[in-house]
Every structure is written in C-alpha cells, then in structure tokens.
Amino acid sequence: MLSMTGYVKLKEVKDSLIVDVELKSLNSKGLNLSVSINPELPRLAFEVHRLLTTKLSRGSISCRIRLGFLQPSSVIKLDKGLAGAVIKGLRDLSDEFGIPDMTTTDTLSRFKDIFFVDVEEEVWEVVWTAVQESLEKAVTALHTERKKEGERLKKHIGSLLEQLKEAVEEIETLAAKQKEFTKSRLEKNVEELLRGSGFEPDRNTIETEIAVAASRCDIEEEIVRLRSHIKRSEELLMLEEPVGNRLDFLCQEMLRELNTIASKSVLKEISHNVVESKWLVTQLREQVQNVL
C-alpha cells in the first residue's frame, strides 16, 4: 500500500548542467500538478508535466526544478532591436532635459524584456536528457518514500479495523439480547392493554404481530454487511495497487450501516457501541484520505 504523502530532493551534475529537483506530494482526490522551472522554459515545463502525468496517478504534486549552467550558455538571447530602442530613448531623455547620459550595460540589465530564453535544438536535447534522468530518479525515490509511509498507514489502519471488529462483535452479542427484550416488552404491553377488557384475541395473530414489530429492531443484516466491509478493507490493505478511493467508499458504507443500527437501537448499550464504532470509522477515514 502506498501513501500519497512524500518528499524528495536531489541534485545531480549532468554534462555542463546542475539539475536540482524537488518533489513534494500531499493528499488529493485526483492528480494536481504544479511545476516550477528556472530559468523559464515553457517547453521544458510542458515535458516535465507530461512525464509526471505518466508516472503518478494521485496526489497534489509540487515539482520544483532549478538548472545551473557550469559553462557560459547560449540560452539567453538579446533583443537587439528593443535594446537599441531603450538606448535611444535614454539618450533622447538626456537631451530633452539636460540630464547627463550615463547609460551602461548595468542600466540596460534593468530592462528585463530585452533578454529572453531561446534554446536551440542541440542544447535542448542536452537539457531535456539531463532533466529527464534526474526527474525519473526523483519519482522513483518519491515512490519509495510513499511506500514507507504507506506501511506505517497500513499498520495504523489495520489496528483501527481490529478495534472496529471488536466493537461490531459486541453489538452482535447485544443484538440477540435486544430482540428478546423487544419481544418481551411488546408482549407485556399487549397483556396490560388486554387486562380486564374481557377480550380474548387470537393468540397466533398476536404472536405474529409481535414478531413483525420486533423485526423492525432486527440489526442482523446491518451487522453482516459491516463485517463484509471490514473484511474487504483488510483485503485491500494487502494490495500493492492504489486502493485509497475504494477504502474511502467502504468507510462511507460502514457509517451508513452504523447509522441504521443506531436508528433501530432500543438498548443503550448498543447505542454506546455505535457511537464508539462511528468514532473509529471517522479515525479510519482520516487515515484513508492519505492512501493512494
């Protein structure tokens, strides 16, 4: 079983590049990707996004990639036309207002728009190969971290399921007691109503009606379904595939059955056990939210 949470950071030197990759994963209903790359390379961001989509299925994934060039690179280009216009504008400003012209490269560097990123195909191949290799290593490491966290979650969820089974067993023991209690109470009520009335109803009819009324408090079917949901949850814990959504659905079904049992309960002991069981399922669902 895998968790959706994990964190990985690695730095590698590839050819003339330093590739710094950081991956952070949190729980999410679907796959939400956030990619940050410096310098701004739209094509690289697109390829990274596409690669992560094929490697990851769920989670809120934050990917941060920083590139460092060990040698002078040609990826930064100068817009000479715009630079010339800036220089001319500064000189015109100097002439118009009699301000000394002190234009330097430092002055021009403050005009960010005159520089832009343009990666030639030959350079692109080197950059993408380096980033792809490092990113795939980071994803593999993230998977390992998710698996470690998943094992911890597996133990915790397993412990909660065991506690829930014990609570359901107690409810099942009390269910037989509730059936007899309900039947006895109905028989007593009928006897009190008929006492002194002189009316002698058909005994078989009375017993049938009492049995029908008592069946409305029968919770055996709900208990059977609860046991089935718990067993299926335990089976899912053993799988290596994503099971988070299925576990979450089973938790919802458990709560549904417990609510039905609560509505049929006439014994306070059963009501107390239902409250305890619902608390356990709530704890269970909180943990399941982190399961892939």
Backbone bond lengths (Angstrom), bond angles and torsions (degrees), N, CA, C in turn:
res aa  C-N    CA-C-N  psi(-1)  N-CA   C-N-CA  omega(-1)  CA-C   N-CA-C  phi
1 M - - - 1.462 - - 1.527 109.74 -
2 L 1.316 115.68 140.99 1.455 121.01 -178.38 1.525 111.15 -113.60
3 S 1.328 114.33 144.65 1.465 120.46 172.79 1.526 108.64 -89.43
4 M 1.327 117.02 160.92 1.458 119.57 175.18 1.522 112.30 -89.92
5 T 1.328 117.29 -10.42 1.458 120.15 -177.87 1.527 111.13 -96.35
6 G 1.312 115.41 143.25 1.461 120.70 177.99 1.519 110.33 179.43
7 Y 1.326 115.38 160.25 1.464 120.46 179.93 1.529 109.31 -145.83
8 V 1.331 114.98 133.47 1.471 120.87 -179.83 1.526 108.98 -140.47
9 K 1.322 115.68 139.14 1.465 121.21 174.56 1.528 108.04 -140.23
10 L 1.337 115.25 128.63 1.465 118.34 177.91 1.528 110.02 -144.62
11 K 1.317 114.84 153.64 1.469 121.61 178.90 1.519 108.15 -133.29
12 E 1.320 116.50 130.93 1.461 121.81 -179.12 1.529 110.37 -135.75
13 V 1.320 114.51 152.33 1.464 121.06 174.97 1.519 107.68 -106.14
14 K 1.323 116.57 120.40 1.457 122.84 -179.03 1.522 108.82 -124.77
15 D 1.354 116.00 113.25 1.466 120.30 -178.14 1.532 109.45 55.06
16 S 1.317 117.02 -114.87 1.464 120.25 -178.74 1.526 111.41 -104.18
17 L 1.351 116.63 18.98 1.462 121.37 -175.82 1.518 112.07 -119.47
18 I 1.320 115.39 145.49 1.464 121.78 166.72 1.521 106.05 -107.08
19 V 1.326 116.32 120.48 1.463 121.19 -178.99 1.525 108.64 -110.08
20 D 1.312 115.74 118.01 1.474 122.64 179.98 1.528 107.68 -112.56
21 V 1.341 116.60 114.39 1.466 121.27 -176.49 1.526 110.11 -117.64
22 E 1.321 115.50 134.08 1.457 121.90 176.00 1.530 108.45 -130.21
23 L 1.337 116.47 124.21 1.458 121.98 178.48 1.525 109.35 -120.25
24 K 1.313 116.48 130.07 1.466 121.42 177.78 1.520 108.12 -130.67
25 S 1.330 116.09 129.64 1.459 121.16 -177.34 1.529 110.59 -124.18
26 L 1.341 115.99 131.83 1.465 122.88 175.94 1.520 108.54 -127.10
27 N 1.336 116.48 169.55 1.458 119.06 -177.22 1.522 111.59 -73.18
28 S 1.323 114.84 147.43 1.459 122.11 -179.67 1.524 108.10 -162.06
29 K 1.324 117.23 153.39 1.463 120.20 179.55 1.521 111.61 -67.92
30 G 1.327 116.63 -31.77 1.460 120.83 179.40 1.517 110.10 -129.67
31 L 1.323 116.44 -156.01 1.459 121.67 177.20 1.520 108.71 -103.64
32 N 1.331 116.15 114.39 1.462 122.13 177.14 1.524 108.42 -117.85
33 L 1.327 116.14 117.61 1.462 121.40 -176.34 1.522 111.54 -109.16
34 S 1.318 114.66 135.17 1.460 121.21 173.63 1.523 107.19 -127.97
35 V 1.344 117.03 118.42 1.466 122.13 -175.16 1.519 109.72 -117.23
36 S 1.322 115.74 126.72 1.471 121.83 177.80 1.521 108.43 -124.80
37 I 1.345 116.21 124.40 1.467 121.13 -177.72 1.525 109.80 -132.43
38 N 1.303 115.50 135.72 1.459 121.52 177.20 1.530 108.89 -129.85
39 P 1.338 119.67 126.02 1.471 126.88 2.92 1.523 111.74 -70.55
40 E 1.350 114.40 166.47 1.459 119.40 -178.23 1.532 110.36 -66.61
41 L 1.323 115.06 111.73 1.457 121.32 178.90 1.527 107.86 -129.29
42 P 1.319 118.58 92.92 1.467 121.85 -176.12 1.529 112.96 -54.26
43 R 1.318 116.08 -40.82 1.460 119.02 -178.79 1.523 110.73 -65.08
44 L 1.332 116.15 -40.92 1.467 120.18 -179.91 1.525 110.43 -66.74
45 A 1.346 116.56 -40.63 1.461 120.28 178.34 1.531 110.63 -61.28
46 F 1.328 116.77 -39.59 1.462 121.23 178.97 1.525 110.92 -63.83
47 E 1.342 116.88 -45.54 1.465 120.68 -178.74 1.529 111.43 -66.23
48 V 1.323 116.12 -38.88 1.471 120.38 178.18 1.528 109.85 -63.70
49 H 1.321 116.24 -44.60 1.464 121.38 179.16 1.531 110.24 -60.30
50 R 1.331 116.19 -43.63 1.467 120.29 -179.22 1.526 111.46 -66.12
51 L 1.333 117.14 -39.91 1.461 121.25 178.96 1.530 111.27 -64.03
52 L 1.331 116.30 -45.47 1.466 119.99 -179.65 1.523 111.53 -64.44
53 T 1.319 116.74 -33.50 1.460 120.68 179.07 1.533 111.03 -63.41
54 T 1.331 116.78 -34.33 1.467 120.23 179.93 1.527 112.53 -80.46
55 K 1.332 117.17 -20.51 1.471 120.91 -175.57 1.528 113.63 -98.06
56 L 1.341 116.74 -24.69 1.461 120.72 -174.87 1.523 110.06 -123.26
57 S 1.340 116.66 146.23 1.462 120.24 -175.97 1.527 113.77 -111.34
58 R 1.338 117.61 -34.87 1.462 120.79 -179.03 1.513 110.27 -143.49
59 G 1.331 115.33 158.05 1.450 120.36 177.00 1.516 111.75 121.05
60 S 1.323 115.08 156.86 1.459 121.31 173.00 1.525 106.57 -93.23
61 I 1.330 116.49 102.82 1.458 122.79 -171.03 1.523 110.77 -102.70
62 S 1.321 115.37 123.64 1.461 121.06 174.53 1.525 107.65 -109.12
63 C 1.332 116.23 119.89 1.466 121.84 -179.41 1.526 109.46 -117.02
64 R 1.316 115.09 122.24 1.468 120.64 179.78 1.530 108.14 -121.04
65 I 1.329 117.00 123.10 1.471 121.96 -179.28 1.518 109.14 -125.02
66 R 1.325 115.45 128.05 1.456 121.18 176.63 1.526 108.84 -120.90
67 L 1.341 115.08 128.57 1.460 121.23 -179.98 1.517 110.28 -107.26
68 G 1.334 115.13 136.64 1.464 120.46 175.09 1.521 109.03 -125.84
69 F 1.316 116.39 131.45 1.463 121.08 -179.72 1.523 109.41 -96.63
70 L 1.341 115.91 123.30 1.458 120.81 -178.56 1.528 112.07 -78.47
71 Q 1.311 116.53 -17.07 1.458 121.86 178.68 1.521 108.88 -128.54
72 P 1.334 117.94 159.19 1.462 120.01 177.02 1.522 110.83 -52.67
73 S 1.318 115.64 130.41 1.461 119.94 -175.65 1.520 110.50 -112.82
74 S 1.347 114.19 153.95 1.467 119.83 -179.33 1.529 111.78 -100.09
75 V 1.341 116.84 13.68 1.467 118.22 -176.53 1.532 112.28 -75.63
76 I 1.325 117.56 -21.20 1.463 121.01 177.97 1.523 108.77 -92.47
77 K 1.310 116.13 118.57 1.470 122.04 -178.29 1.534 109.92 -109.20
78 L 1.335 113.79 157.96 1.467 120.91 178.82 1.513 109.83 -110.86
79 D 1.326 115.31 128.26 1.464 120.58 173.88 1.527 106.92 -83.62
80 K 1.346 115.40 93.23 1.465 120.01 -173.23 1.520 112.31 -63.60
81 G 1.329 116.31 -35.91 1.461 119.29 179.38 1.516 111.09 -62.93
82 L 1.329 116.64 -45.92 1.462 120.56 179.99 1.523 110.33 -67.99
83 A 1.351 116.31 -37.86 1.466 119.31 178.91 1.525 110.31 -63.34
84 G 1.347 116.12 -42.08 1.464 120.14 178.00 1.513 111.88 -61.99
85 A 1.328 116.53 -40.13 1.462 120.88 179.43 1.529 110.68 -65.02
86 V 1.352 116.26 -37.70 1.463 120.30 178.72 1.527 109.90 -65.24
87 I 1.341 116.07 -44.77 1.478 120.31 -179.88 1.528 110.54 -61.83
88 K 1.344 115.33 -44.63 1.470 119.66 179.72 1.520 110.39 -62.29
89 G 1.334 115.85 -42.33 1.451 119.38 -179.61 1.520 111.73 -63.00
90 L 1.329 116.90 -39.62 1.462 120.76 178.98 1.535 110.95 -66.32
91 R 1.327 115.80 -39.47 1.477 119.22 179.59 1.523 110.82 -68.88
92 D 1.336 116.70 -39.38 1.465 120.53 177.39 1.532 109.71 -62.51
93 L 1.318 116.61 -39.37 1.456 121.88 178.40 1.530 110.30 -63.38
94 S 1.348 114.96 -40.45 1.468 119.99 179.26 1.522 111.12 -64.61
95 D 1.355 116.15 -44.09 1.469 120.35 -178.69 1.526 111.47 -68.58
96 E 1.315 116.52 -39.37 1.453 121.21 -175.21 1.532 111.95 -66.18
97 F 1.333 115.74 -40.78 1.454 119.62 -173.99 1.528 113.79 -111.47
98 G 1.328 116.18 6.66 1.455 119.72 177.14 1.525 112.98 66.81
99 I 1.321 115.53 33.09 1.468 120.18 179.06 1.520 108.61 -95.33
100 P 1.304 118.87 134.93 1.474 120.50 179.38 1.526 110.61 -57.54
101 D 1.335 115.40 134.64 1.467 120.49 178.68 1.526 108.57 -83.71
102 M 1.321 116.49 109.95 1.465 121.20 -179.00 1.533 110.41 -121.07
103 T 1.349 114.05 35.73 1.465 119.12 -179.22 1.522 111.53 -65.81
104 T 1.339 116.00 128.33 1.470 121.94 177.19 1.540 107.95 -135.74
105 T 1.315 115.74 176.77 1.475 119.46 176.47 1.530 110.29 -63.27
106 D 1.327 116.45 -30.30 1.456 119.72 176.82 1.518 110.26 -63.71
107 T 1.350 115.61 -39.40 1.456 120.30 177.82 1.526 110.18 -62.32
108 L 1.327 115.98 -46.27 1.462 120.83 -177.89 1.532 112.10 -66.50
109 S 1.325 116.31 -31.57 1.470 119.33 -178.00 1.523 112.18 -64.64
110 R 1.327 116.19 -16.88 1.462 119.42 178.45 1.522 112.04 -78.70
111 F 1.304 117.10 -13.86 1.466 122.16 176.86 1.535 107.51 -94.15
112 K 1.317 116.16 89.02 1.469 121.67 -171.25 1.523 113.23 -61.66
113 D 1.351 117.29 -28.01 1.461 119.65 -173.90 1.523 113.54 -70.05
114 I 1.351 117.31 -14.06 1.461 117.27 -178.49 1.539 111.24 -81.50
115 F 1.333 115.88 -6.52 1.463 120.76 175.49 1.525 109.50 -114.43
116 F 1.310 116.96 141.48 1.460 120.83 178.17 1.526 109.52 -147.77
117 V 1.332 114.53 159.75 1.466 121.06 -178.83 1.520 109.42 -93.93
118 D 1.313 116.60 127.05 1.467 122.42 177.80 1.531 107.87 -142.62
119 V 1.325 114.95 108.19 1.462 119.95 -176.53 1.520 110.06 -97.08
120 E 1.318 116.08 119.70 1.462 120.28 176.19 1.524 109.51 -70.15
121 E 1.337 116.53 155.74 1.458 121.54 -173.69 1.523 112.48 -57.41
122 E 1.323 116.76 -39.77 1.467 120.19 -179.64 1.528 110.98 -64.37
123 V 1.326 116.27 -42.33 1.461 120.80 178.29 1.532 110.05 -70.03
124 W 1.339 115.75 -37.71 1.459 120.29 179.83 1.524 111.63 -57.51
125 E 1.316 117.41 -43.77 1.464 121.46 -179.27 1.524 110.76 -59.78
126 V 1.316 116.66 -41.26 1.474 121.04 179.62 1.530 109.88 -66.08
127 V 1.339 115.54 -45.58 1.465 120.25 -178.06 1.524 110.68 -64.31
128 W 1.337 117.67 -49.15 1.456 120.21 -176.22 1.525 112.27 -65.98
129 T 1.324 117.01 -39.47 1.468 120.22 178.29 1.527 110.35 -59.75
130 A 1.336 115.82 -44.76 1.464 120.39 -179.28 1.526 111.04 -65.04
131 V 1.332 116.43 -45.64 1.461 120.88 -178.89 1.528 110.64 -66.44
132 Q 1.320 117.69 -42.69 1.458 121.90 -178.79 1.529 111.61 -60.24
133 E 1.330 116.31 -45.52 1.466 120.01 -179.62 1.526 111.06 -63.49
134 S 1.316 116.63 -45.07 1.470 120.27 -179.47 1.525 110.92 -67.00
135 L 1.336 116.58 -40.12 1.464 120.43 -178.44 1.532 110.81 -66.35
136 E 1.313 117.63 -40.27 1.467 120.38 179.07 1.526 110.83 -65.39
137 K 1.336 117.13 -37.20 1.469 120.31 175.12 1.527 110.41 -63.70
138 A 1.336 115.94 -41.11 1.477 120.14 -179.92 1.524 110.85 -65.00
139 V 1.338 117.35 -39.82 1.463 121.08 179.08 1.527 110.35 -64.92
140 T 1.335 116.60 -41.46 1.464 120.71 177.38 1.526 110.72 -61.83
141 A 1.336 116.11 -42.70 1.467 120.73 178.12 1.527 110.87 -65.21
142 L 1.334 116.92 -38.23 1.463 121.01 177.80 1.521 110.31 -64.13
143 H 1.313 116.51 -40.49 1.463 121.02 177.71 1.531 110.39 -60.33
144 T 1.327 116.32 -40.71 1.465 121.03 178.32 1.522 110.70 -63.38
145 E 1.339 116.50 -43.44 1.460 120.47 179.01 1.532 111.23 -64.79
146 R 1.319 115.25 -39.43 1.464 119.37 178.38 1.532 111.04 -64.51
147 K 1.327 115.55 -36.08 1.462 119.29 179.88 1.531 110.91 -68.29
148 K 1.335 116.57 -40.95 1.462 120.49 177.55 1.526 110.53 -60.77
149 E 1.321 115.76 -47.23 1.463 120.07 179.32 1.523 110.26 -65.85
150 G 1.353 115.93 -34.58 1.456 120.86 178.23 1.520 112.52 -62.58
151 E 1.344 117.29 -37.27 1.459 120.96 178.38 1.527 111.21 -65.30
152 R 1.333 115.40 -37.55 1.465 118.98 177.00 1.529 110.45 -66.22
153 L 1.333 116.12 -42.99 1.461 120.34 177.88 1.528 111.32 -63.40
154 K 1.321 115.28 -39.39 1.465 120.72 -179.40 1.531 111.15 -58.48
155 K 1.334 116.38 -44.49 1.468 120.60 178.94 1.522 111.25 -64.29
156 H 1.325 115.87 -43.47 1.464 119.84 -178.71 1.527 111.24 -65.60
157 I 1.335 116.01 -45.76 1.461 120.50 179.68 1.524 110.31 -63.74
158 G 1.335 116.17 -40.93 1.463 120.18 177.76 1.520 111.74 -60.34
159 S 1.339 116.49 -40.13 1.460 121.21 178.51 1.535 111.02 -64.15
160 L 1.342 116.44 -41.46 1.464 120.53 179.27 1.532 110.73 -65.80
161 L 1.332 117.21 -38.07 1.460 120.61 178.72 1.529 111.16 -65.56
162 E 1.329 116.52 -37.48 1.467 120.02 177.27 1.528 110.71 -63.62
163 Q 1.324 116.24 -43.33 1.469 119.96 178.07 1.529 110.92 -63.89
164 L 1.330 115.45 -37.57 1.461 119.78 179.46 1.532 110.83 -66.75
165 K 1.332 116.46 -40.00 1.465 120.02 177.42 1.529 111.24 -59.89
166 E 1.328 115.96 -42.00 1.463 119.84 178.80 1.533 111.15 -62.95
167 A 1.335 115.79 -40.46 1.463 119.64 179.59 1.528 110.65 -65.94
168 V 1.334 117.35 -39.37 1.463 121.63 179.14 1.530 110.55 -67.15
169 E 1.324 116.68 -37.82 1.466 120.42 176.49 1.532 110.82 -60.71
170 E 1.308 115.88 -40.47 1.465 120.24 178.23 1.528 110.59 -65.18
171 I 1.344 116.00 -40.91 1.469 119.93 177.68 1.529 110.28 -63.60
172 E 1.333 116.22 -39.99 1.464 120.44 179.78 1.530 110.89 -64.00
173 T 1.329 116.94 -40.10 1.472 120.67 177.12 1.514 110.89 -62.22
174 L 1.323 115.99 -40.70 1.460 120.72 -179.19 1.528 112.42 -75.20
175 A 1.350 116.88 -20.67 1.462 120.13 -177.84 1.522 111.62 -62.52
176 A 1.334 116.79 -41.96 1.466 120.56 178.39 1.521 110.45 -63.81
177 K 1.321 115.26 -39.78 1.457 120.60 178.56 1.524 110.32 -63.95
178 Q 1.350 116.00 -39.32 1.461 120.33 -179.80 1.525 110.89 -65.29
179 K 1.348 116.61 -39.41 1.460 120.02 -179.56 1.525 110.92 -62.15
180 E 1.317 115.85 -45.80 1.468 120.10 179.26 1.522 111.60 -67.22
181 F 1.338 116.17 -38.58 1.465 120.89 179.15 1.525 110.58 -63.31
182 T 1.341 115.91 -44.23 1.463 120.30 -178.71 1.524 111.02 -64.80
183 K 1.343 115.84 -44.58 1.461 120.31 179.52 1.525 111.20 -62.52
184 S 1.332 116.50 -44.67 1.465 121.30 -179.63 1.524 110.90 -62.98
185 R 1.336 116.16 -41.70 1.471 119.86 -178.88 1.524 111.06 -66.03
186 L 1.327 116.84 -39.67 1.465 120.57 179.16 1.527 111.04 -66.03
187 E 1.348 116.02 -42.21 1.467 119.86 178.63 1.527 110.94 -61.65
188 K 1.321 115.26 -40.82 1.465 120.38 179.62 1.521 110.51 -64.80
189 N 1.330 116.91 -41.57 1.466 121.25 -179.48 1.526 110.55 -64.52
190 V 1.339 116.35 -40.85 1.463 120.38 179.83 1.526 109.85 -64.58
191 E 1.339 117.16 -44.03 1.464 121.45 179.89 1.520 110.95 -60.83
192 E 1.341 117.38 -41.20 1.469 120.74 179.76 1.518 111.34 -66.52
193 L 1.326 116.36 -35.67 1.458 120.25 179.71 1.536 111.68 -69.73
194 L 1.326 115.32 -35.32 1.458 119.46 -176.16 1.523 113.40 -87.42
195 R 1.335 117.06 -16.20 1.468 120.83 -175.55 1.540 110.09 -61.90
196 G 1.317 113.42 125.30 1.466 119.62 177.31 1.507 114.26 80.03
197 S 1.334 118.19 -0.68 1.468 120.05 -178.15 1.522 112.00 -84.14
198 G 1.337 116.06 -20.08 1.458 119.66 -178.30 1.512 113.13 76.53
199 F 1.336 116.86 2.94 1.469 120.91 -178.77 1.519 108.95 -93.93
200 E 1.327 115.77 132.13 1.453 121.04 179.63 1.534 109.76 -117.29
201 P 1.369 117.10 93.41 1.470 119.48 -179.21 1.532 111.46 -75.35
202 D 1.331 114.40 163.71 1.471 119.43 177.16 1.529 108.86 -65.53
203 R 1.351 115.26 123.14 1.470 119.46 -175.52 1.524 112.60 -62.78
204 N 1.329 117.00 -38.24 1.472 120.49 179.95 1.527 111.28 -63.46
205 T 1.337 114.85 -38.69 1.473 118.94 179.00 1.523 110.44 -65.47
206 I 1.327 116.02 -42.48 1.467 120.44 179.35 1.532 110.07 -61.37
207 E 1.315 116.73 -46.59 1.469 120.63 -178.16 1.528 111.36 -63.73
208 T 1.338 114.87 -37.43 1.478 118.84 178.72 1.521 111.09 -65.04
209 E 1.333 116.14 -45.11 1.466 120.59 -179.38 1.533 111.10 -65.52
210 I 1.317 115.84 -37.96 1.466 119.87 178.03 1.529 110.19 -64.82
211 A 1.340 115.72 -42.40 1.470 120.20 179.26 1.525 111.10 -62.95
212 V 1.340 116.41 -40.72 1.470 120.48 178.95 1.522 110.52 -64.86
213 A 1.344 116.67 -44.10 1.465 120.48 179.53 1.525 111.05 -64.74
214 A 1.335 116.36 -39.99 1.470 120.02 -179.42 1.525 111.34 -67.42
215 S 1.351 116.23 -30.50 1.475 119.63 -178.30 1.519 111.95 -65.47
216 R 1.343 116.62 -21.52 1.469 119.52 179.25 1.530 111.47 -67.86
217 C 1.313 116.34 -17.30 1.465 120.72 177.64 1.532 111.77 -101.38
218 D 1.324 115.93 5.66 1.462 120.32 -179.14 1.537 109.84 -73.35
219 I 1.317 117.32 127.90 1.481 121.21 -177.08 1.530 111.88 -119.63
220 E 1.323 116.47 17.45 1.459 119.43 -177.70 1.529 112.74 -63.22
221 E 1.334 116.87 -41.35 1.469 120.23 -179.52 1.525 111.15 -63.13
222 E 1.321 116.00 -41.87 1.470 119.82 179.19 1.529 110.61 -63.96
223 I 1.317 117.17 -38.62 1.467 121.38 179.66 1.522 110.30 -65.72
224 V 1.343 116.45 -41.61 1.476 120.61 178.59 1.523 110.47 -61.07
225 R 1.336 116.31 -43.75 1.474 119.53 179.98 1.532 110.82 -67.56
226 L 1.327 116.80 -37.77 1.466 120.35 177.32 1.523 110.91 -60.35
227 R 1.320 115.72 -46.31 1.465 119.88 178.33 1.528 111.05 -60.73
228 S 1.334 115.95 -39.52 1.463 120.54 179.34 1.521 111.31 -63.59
229 H 1.343 117.03 -42.19 1.471 121.32 179.52 1.535 110.93 -65.14
230 I 1.334 116.46 -40.11 1.466 120.45 179.73 1.528 110.30 -65.56
231 K 1.341 115.52 -44.18 1.469 119.72 179.35 1.519 111.36 -61.71
232 R 1.339 116.48 -43.22 1.472 120.16 179.26 1.524 111.01 -64.60
233 S 1.307 117.26 -37.36 1.474 121.09 177.80 1.526 110.38 -62.41
234 E 1.332 116.35 -41.86 1.469 120.28 178.42 1.520 111.13 -64.37
235 E 1.312 117.13 -36.18 1.468 121.21 177.67 1.525 111.08 -66.48
236 L 1.320 116.44 -40.66 1.471 120.69 -179.85 1.523 111.59 -64.82
237 L 1.328 116.92 -31.99 1.468 120.47 179.72 1.516 112.15 -61.88
238 M 1.320 117.06 -24.58 1.460 121.65 -176.79 1.531 112.62 -84.23
239 L 1.327 117.22 -11.54 1.465 120.52 -175.76 1.525 111.23 -82.87
240 E 1.337 115.68 152.18 1.464 121.89 178.42 1.525 111.84 -96.95
241 E 1.304 117.26 1.09 1.466 121.69 -179.58 1.525 110.01 -96.62
242 P 1.333 118.37 166.32 1.466 120.72 178.25 1.526 111.65 -60.59
243 V 1.323 116.62 126.77 1.473 121.32 -177.37 1.530 112.43 -131.38
244 G 1.312 117.38 1.71 1.459 121.08 -174.22 1.517 113.97 -56.54
245 N 1.338 117.36 -46.73 1.468 120.29 -178.41 1.518 111.54 -64.10
246 R 1.336 116.53 -39.40 1.467 119.73 -179.56 1.532 110.76 -68.27
247 L 1.322 116.72 -39.68 1.464 119.64 177.58 1.530 111.15 -64.04
248 D 1.318 115.89 -39.66 1.463 120.20 179.35 1.528 110.38 -63.52
249 F 1.331 116.38 -40.81 1.473 120.53 178.42 1.529 110.53 -63.63
250 L 1.343 117.06 -41.87 1.461 120.86 179.04 1.536 111.31 -63.32
251 C 1.325 116.39 -36.92 1.478 119.98 176.70 1.526 110.53 -61.94
252 Q 1.323 116.45 -41.24 1.469 119.89 177.90 1.527 110.89 -62.47
253 E 1.337 116.06 -40.54 1.463 120.07 179.61 1.529 111.28 -67.26
254 M 1.333 116.84 -37.76 1.472 119.98 176.54 1.524 111.05 -60.77
255 L 1.324 116.05 -44.28 1.468 119.70 178.91 1.527 110.94 -62.95
256 R 1.340 116.02 -37.23 1.460 119.93 178.52 1.534 110.57 -61.66
257 E 1.337 117.01 -45.97 1.464 121.01 -179.89 1.528 111.15 -65.04
258 L 1.320 116.92 -40.75 1.462 120.56 179.58 1.528 111.67 -65.52
259 N 1.324 116.49 -37.01 1.469 119.58 176.80 1.529 110.84 -64.83
260 T 1.331 116.16 -37.93 1.463 119.84 177.96 1.525 110.73 -65.93
261 I 1.334 116.12 -42.58 1.464 120.44 177.64 1.528 110.32 -60.74
262 A 1.324 115.93 -41.74 1.468 120.16 -179.72 1.531 111.02 -62.00
263 S 1.338 115.90 -38.73 1.471 119.31 -178.95 1.524 112.11 -69.76
264 K 1.351 116.77 -24.04 1.472 120.99 -179.76 1.527 112.79 -95.39
265 S 1.291 116.81 -5.98 1.465 120.66 -173.18 1.521 111.99 -73.46
266 V 1.338 114.37 135.64 1.468 120.22 173.95 1.521 110.33 -121.12
267 L 1.335 116.46 -9.10 1.461 121.04 177.24 1.520 109.32 -102.35
268 K 1.311 116.49 132.40 1.459 120.02 -179.20 1.531 111.61 -64.46
269 E 1.347 116.55 -28.42 1.464 119.69 179.26 1.533 110.67 -63.81
270 I 1.335 116.15 -39.38 1.464 120.24 177.66 1.525 110.12 -67.14
271 S 1.331 116.14 -42.18 1.475 119.74 178.83 1.522 111.19 -59.55
272 H 1.335 116.58 -41.54 1.460 120.71 179.21 1.528 111.10 -63.97
273 N 1.335 116.64 -41.51 1.459 120.62 178.99 1.526 112.24 -67.87
274 V 1.322 116.26 -34.26 1.466 120.14 177.28 1.526 110.23 -65.23
275 V 1.324 116.66 -42.71 1.471 120.31 178.09 1.522 110.22 -60.57
276 E 1.317 117.37 -44.56 1.462 121.72 178.60 1.523 110.66 -63.32
277 S 1.333 116.53 -41.68 1.468 120.72 -179.62 1.530 111.17 -65.36
278 K 1.328 117.04 -41.23 1.469 120.64 179.65 1.520 110.50 -65.37
279 W 1.322 116.84 -35.62 1.469 120.06 176.37 1.523 110.20 -63.97
280 L 1.339 116.67 -40.97 1.467 120.94 178.61 1.530 111.11 -64.29
281 V 1.325 116.75 -42.03 1.472 120.33 179.60 1.529 110.31 -66.06
282 T 1.328 116.55 -36.69 1.469 119.90 176.86 1.520 110.84 -63.07
283 Q 1.345 115.96 -43.61 1.465 120.20 175.26 1.522 110.92 -62.33
284 L 1.305 115.92 -40.16 1.461 121.76 179.38 1.524 110.80 -62.13
285 R 1.318 115.86 -43.78 1.463 119.74 -177.88 1.524 111.83 -67.19
286 E 1.318 116.30 -35.05 1.473 119.55 177.07 1.521 110.58 -60.66
287 Q 1.337 116.99 -39.64 1.461 120.88 178.90 1.524 111.28 -72.63
288 V 1.328 115.84 -37.56 1.463 120.51 -178.37 1.521 111.28 -64.57
289 Q 1.347 117.22 -28.96 1.462 120.63 178.73 1.524 112.40 -57.72
290 N 1.347 116.83 -23.00 1.462 120.85 -178.77 1.526 113.37 -95.38
291 V 1.338 115.95 0.26 1.469 120.01 -177.66 1.526 109.92 -88.57
292 L 1.327 115.44 134.31 1.464 120.89 179.73 1.525 110.30 -66.72
